[in-house]
């Protein structure tokens, strides 16, 4: 295919959008759509390569794979190697273990599946994942593997006309599934990360190739500027709170398709020298920019403009060096001839990638090589993983997590958000006579157990429905219900960011769907409604820390193995939770619910413990670890004493 300067310029627009978005530059809140632009470009180019080869009768799937591997793998493998090498010296065992897993998943091109099973792309914890951005490379590689196989098979049995028609059908089906699963009440994380819901974007590029337009220069210019306007609109008007990809992704996908269809190689918008240069190094810039973002966050510099500006510059410098030292040496001998460095054969690059893949696996299964540090560091850091053993199951389910026993076999029901999930094993351990496994857990992350109150982009409808279904059945035989929520997050925000779920003065404000007054009313009506036919226990908030407890303690132990345990003042606990504690006491007075107070078990002498004798009680800043749960078992025994 003849070189398309307009497509190269589109790459520049896409990578600039993504970089500025990830560095949180104002007015680029929709910059994540740059990835969608890349998808359309890939679909167009790959379809052209495959169809031209098929039409000439000389298309080789293996040759196609070889060229794709030469384009993608070397620079990616070098990035992963550099991160692993640096991580050896600076990352804690849990962090290094996670990086090893990410590196192996990235080189193996299944990182999108791995990240889908973890935090969402827009979650706060995404800033802890050094290779999160490789999810899009995995999606593309999976497309590269399947697409030529399908096309070759179809062309053996169908005419070219029918092949085109089936591509249209595939595009429509993928888009329909994408829109359906992107809904907050469906499976939005899967819709974001997985190939079936992203394939339509690449197939949209395929349709542009298969159905070229024939139009005047004036019409082509109009198409191009319309496409640019659509992309610009998305950059400035979209944000991470919106359903994505969903139907909104039609805007950047359609805009990109129009620009490619216009085929204006002489356009100043995409053909300028800066745009061509950035487009040339766009892949390497994309690879290196996200680790810079994570590094700034890791060292607490992400909110300083001077560091952000320096980070953006560093991303482009590293991208250029990666293009010059790696990409240009592996794209072919003609490309390598433009540097003083020798050409690197693909087999060497693949062997290196296999080495990095194996290294990542060894680091992951080797628990992050804890022998690098004093054992006290490992003990503190390892508590990150000491979580509810059912946690992975809960995160994989579309419906609210429902594990352990069935309703009528159970001794108690624990419902709530991720805090209920974290404390479930403590309640389970409190069952009399050691009969573990007699507790029902129903939990949905980020969803308060308050009918009618939910996050705008959360999947809380299903949780509400499950509570109603379960608790409405045979109430006379219903065991005690224990409600655990991250209550103060919904009223006062996270301890680290202060972003509250409700607003005292502006109900309905973007991202804040309820006022404090409405929240309070729903709280009382929900709790009292549940308490009419069964014993209800409200667990008061556990103390929260404004840092990740295992990570912080491990770093302090790194500097001083005898570093003291982490604590917060009990007065700070009461100050943060004053509103919620008042609500709980009101519910107790109005409808007889019983309160379970964790502070006598977690706080001593005016201090609340984040760790005890060098071992954290938390898996992060506010979720109790399984070790911390041991301290709360006596509190939960009250549930069974009262119900006997």
Secondary structure, DSSP 8 states (H G I E B T S, - for coil): ----HHHHHHHHHHHHHHHHHHTT-TT-TTGGGHHHHHHHHHHHHHHHHHHHHHHHT---HHHHHHHHHHHHHHHHHHHHHHHHHHHHHH--HHHHHHHHHHHHHHHTT-HHHHHHTSS-TTSGGGGG-TTGGGHHHHHHHHHHHHHHHHHHHHHHHS-HHHHHHHHHHHHHHHHHHHHHHHSTTS-HHHHHH-GGGTHHHHHHHHHHHHT-----HHHHHHHHHHHHHHHHHHHHH--TTS--STTTHHHHHHHHHHHHHH--TT-HHHHSHHHHHHHHTHHHHHHHHHHHHHHHHHTT-TT-HHHHHHHHHHHHHHHHHHIIIIIHHHS-HHHHTTSSS----HHHHHHHHHHHHHHHHHHHHTTTTGGGS-HHHHHHHHGGG---TTHHHHHH-SS-EEEES-GGG-SEEEEESHHHHHHHHHHHHTSGGG-TT-EEEEE-TT--SSTT---TTS--HHHHHHHHHHHTS-GGG--EEEEE--HHHHHH--TTT---SEESS-TTBTTB-EEHHHHHHHHHHHHHHHHTSS-EEEE------SS-HHHHHHHHHHH-TT----EEEHHHHHHHTHHHHHHHHHHHHHH--EEE--HHHHEETTEEESEETTEESBSSSSSB-HHHHGGGHHHHHHHHHHH-
